[in-house]
Amino acid sequence: MSKDFSDFDKILNFYERTLLRNYFPNFVLKGNSNFNLKVEGIKGINNLNGSLPSLFKNRNLYQSPYYLEDKTDFIHYTSVEAVFEIIKSNQLRLHDLSKVNDPKEIIYIDDEKTSQKLHKDNITFNENSKDAKDLSRKRKSFSLSMCEIEDFEKPDTFSMWKEYGKSGEGAALILNVDGIHRYDWYNFHISKIHYGNENSLIKDYFNKHQQFLIDNKVSFLNFKNFITPVLAFHKSKYYEAEKEVRLFTRLPYYSINNSIESEFLDLFSRDYSLSDKNNYKSFINLNLRNDYNYKDYNHLNFKNIPSIKIEKIILGYKHTIKESVDLENHLNHLNKKRDLPLVKVEISHLKNELGF
């Protein structure tokens, strides 16, 4: 018995209605999927292959644990040198996930039994895998790591300075990520990181997904690509002290509306830098929002991307007041020449509390 496009279309609708929306209530597959109509015989049974969307709008994750709706201000720890580059370029850098400190990025599943079962069925990420496809997914996935701000009077914390702020010798950016158009982002997602077993949804979804494939004799050929943005928001419990919020995107970049594709692409530049081990790592530069170009971000063409503004810069607690004044003067000298808004620089509140 042969299967055609309508067969797969019906199965896709059934998958969305009976399974996918139980976990992602706002997800819509129609109009976003590609179909492979090749029929393969598996033990005498016709098996229909098709593909789920590799890229999709952020609205599809709305009302799920992977959609951050009510937060706009975050803190990002970095080096003073990086701050200079950010202000100089007026861009934030999203790094690929192949060189981060957690080797299980994107391939983490916190249930050994579930992980082994899914790996056996060839739909999971093996945490110890050196598979070229898994590595490729990491290299094509980019993120900006931030932290939630619990106290706006004292937004920075000692533990994060020690781990990611050069032990108090670095700097931190207070970032405003505009939430007005977050629902309309395309191929960009922002969420809290889920650590360890705190969110069992993904494991339950995997199990139900696998049973659906068996029951309906269907294969989704690119399931790993489809689920990557969700797996990017899971990490081991050993990193839970970070309380990370992540802005995530991946290649390729193209707009869902072809008429604005060129303008969309103009906002990005992909570059490569040489690491200490002579291995190339890639990154994406995302233009910063400022008071002068904000009207552009409110234009329809720019609703597909995050709009981010630097609210202020905090120098680590080992810096001096003079260094903060000098840095602010230098950065504002750069911005004045380009008609960009002035930046505010201050010293961490921990300087006095720690006695530096």
VENDALIN-V496153 format. One record per pair of residues at least 24 apart in sequence whose C-alpha atoms are under 7 Angstrom apart, sorted by sequence separation. I is the first residue (numbers start at 1). J is the second residue. D is the distance in whole Angstrom. If there is no record, write none. Layout:
BEGIN
{{I	J	D} {I	J	D}}
END
This chain:
BEGIN
{{321	347	7} {317	347	6} {312	343	6} {313	344	6} {314	345	6} {315	346	6} {316	347	6} {317	348	5} {5	37	7} {28	60	6} {312	344	5} {313	345	5} {314	346	5} {315	347	5} {316	348	6} {4	37	7} {26	59	7} {27	60	4} {312	345	6} {313	346	6} {314	347	5} {315	348	6} {317	350	6} {318	351	7} {26	60	5} {27	61	6} {314	348	6} {317	351	4} {26	61	6} {26	62	6} {24	61	6} {26	63	7} {98	135	7} {25	63	6} {318	356	6} {24	63	7} {25	64	7} {194	233	6} {195	234	6} {196	235	6} {317	356	7} {24	64	5} {98	138	5} {193	233	5} {194	234	5} {195	235	5} {196	236	5} {23	64	7} {97	138	5} {98	139	5} {192	233	7} {193	234	6} {194	235	6} {195	236	5} {196	237	4} {260	301	6} {96	138	6} {97	139	6} {191	233	7} {193	235	7} {195	237	5} {96	139	5} {96	140	6} {97	141	6} {3	48	7} {96	141	5} {97	142	6} {195	240	6} {96	142	4} {95	142	5} {96	143	7} {94	142	5} {95	143	6} {94	143	5} {95	144	7} {94	144	5} {291	341	7} {193	244	6} {290	341	7} {192	244	6} {193	245	6} {192	245	4} {193	246	7} {191	245	6} {192	246	6} {191	246	6} {190	246	6} {191	247	7} {190	247	5} {189	247	6} {190	248	6} {189	248	5} {188	248	6} {189	249	7} {188	249	5} {187	249	6} {187	250	7} {76	145	7} {76	146	5} {75	146	5} {76	147	6} {74	146	6} {75	147	5} {74	147	6} {75	148	7} {74	148	5} {75	149	7} {74	149	6} {73	149	7} {78	164	7} {79	165	6} {110	196	6} {77	164	6} {78	165	6} {79	166	7} {110	197	6} {77	165	5} {114	203	7} {80	170	5} {79	170	4} {80	171	5} {78	170	6} {79	171	5} {78	171	5} {77	171	6} {78	172	6} {77	172	4} {148	243	7} {76	172	5} {77	173	6} {147	243	6} {148	244	7} {75	172	6} {76	173	5} {147	244	5} {148	245	7} {75	173	6} {76	174	7} {146	244	6} {147	245	5} {75	174	5} {145	244	6} {146	245	5} {74	174	6} {75	175	6} {123	223	7} {124	224	7} {145	245	6} {146	246	6} {73	174	7} {74	175	5} {123	224	7} {145	246	5} {73	175	6} {74	176	7} {144	246	6} {145	247	7} {73	176	5} {143	246	6} {144	247	5} {72	176	5} {73	177	6} {143	247	5} {144	248	7} {72	177	5} {143	248	5} {72	178	6} {142	248	6} {143	249	6} {72	179	6} {142	249	5} {141	249	6} {142	250	6} {141	250	4} {140	250	5} {141	251	7} {140	251	5} {188	305	7} {185	303	6} {186	304	5} {184	303	6} {185	304	4} {186	305	7} {184	304	6} {185	305	5} {185	306	7} {68	190	6} {106	228	7} {181	303	6} {67	190	6} {68	191	5} {59	183	5} {67	191	5} {68	192	7} {182	306	7} {58	183	6} {59	184	6} {66	191	5} {106	231	5} {58	184	6} {106	232	5} {108	234	7} {57	184	6} {58	185	5} {105	232	7} {108	235	6} {57	185	6} {58	186	6} {178	306	7} {57	186	4} {58	187	7} {177	306	7} {178	307	5} {56	186	6} {57	187	6} {58	188	6} {105	235	7} {177	307	6} {178	308	6} {56	187	6} {58	189	6} {177	308	5} {55	187	6} {176	308	6} {177	309	7} {175	308	7} {176	309	5} {175	309	6} {176	310	6} {175	310	5} {176	311	6} {174	310	6} {175	311	6} {173	310	7} {174	311	5} {174	312	5} {173	312	6} {174	313	6} {173	313	5} {142	283	7} {172	313	6} {173	314	6} {171	313	7} {172	314	5} {171	314	6} {172	315	6} {171	315	4} {170	315	6} {171	316	5} {170	316	5} {169	316	5} {168	316	4} {169	317	7} {168	317	5} {169	318	5} {168	318	5} {169	319	6} {66	230	7} {52	220	6} {48	217	7} {49	218	6} {50	219	6} {51	220	5} {47	217	5} {48	218	5} {49	219	5} {50	220	5} {51	221	5} {52	222	6} {47	218	6} {48	219	6} {49	220	6} {50	221	6} {51	222	6} {52	223	7} {54	225	6} {49	221	7} {54	226	5} {53	226	6} {52	226	6} {23	205	7} {96	281	7} {96	282	6} {95	282	6} {96	283	6} {95	283	4} {94	283	5} {95	284	6} {93	283	6} {94	284	5} {93	284	6} {94	285	6} {93	285	5} {92	285	6} {93	286	6} {91	285	6} {92	286	5} {91	286	5} {92	287	6} {154	349	6} {91	287	4} {92	288	7} {90	287	6} {91	288	5} {90	288	6} {87	331	7}}
END
